C-alpha cells in the first residue's frame, strides 16, 4: 500500500530498529511507495513512510536487468573512493544538500526470505544505498 511520506526531522533523525518477519508488510509498503514516486525518487528507507525499521528499497542498476531491490537490516562493511556530491530527498524540504559518499561499498543485508547476502556496489547504485542506510541510522543529509 502506498504510504504518506514522513517530513518530521526529529522522527527521521532517530535510529531505526532491526527488521524481522513481522515487518514484511512494511517492506512491501515501502516498495509500493517508492514505485509510486519513481519519477522523483530512486530509493527510500522505512522511516520515510513513518516506520523506524532497518528496511530500504532502491532502483538497482548493478545487475544484468535493472530492478527494484529491498534490503532488510543492511550494513556497509567496507567503503572505498570518497567523493563529495549533492543529494536531494523527498523527506527533506529545502532542496539538495552537500554530503560525502564512496564510489564502492560492500554491503551485508537480508533478503525478504531472510537469506544473508553480501555484495559490492559501485557508482550511482552505491550512492543510493549509502543515502538510504544513512536514513536507517538517523543521519539526514
Secondary structure as GFF3:
##gff-version 3
##sequence-region A 1 141
A	DSSP	alpha_helix	9	12	.	.	.	ID=ss1
A	DSSP	three_ten_helix	21	23	.	.	.	ID=ss2
A	DSSP	alpha_helix	24	36	.	.	.	ID=ss3
A	DSSP	beta_strand	43	45	.	.	.	ID=ss4
A	DSSP	three_ten_helix	46	49	.	.	.	ID=ss5
A	DSSP	beta_strand	55	60	.	.	.	ID=ss6
A	DSSP	beta_strand	67	87	.	.	.	ID=ss7
A	DSSP	beta_strand	97	110	.	.	.	ID=ss8
A	DSSP	beta_strand	116	122	.	.	.	ID=ss9
A	DSSP	alpha_helix	123	136	.	.	.	ID=ss10
###
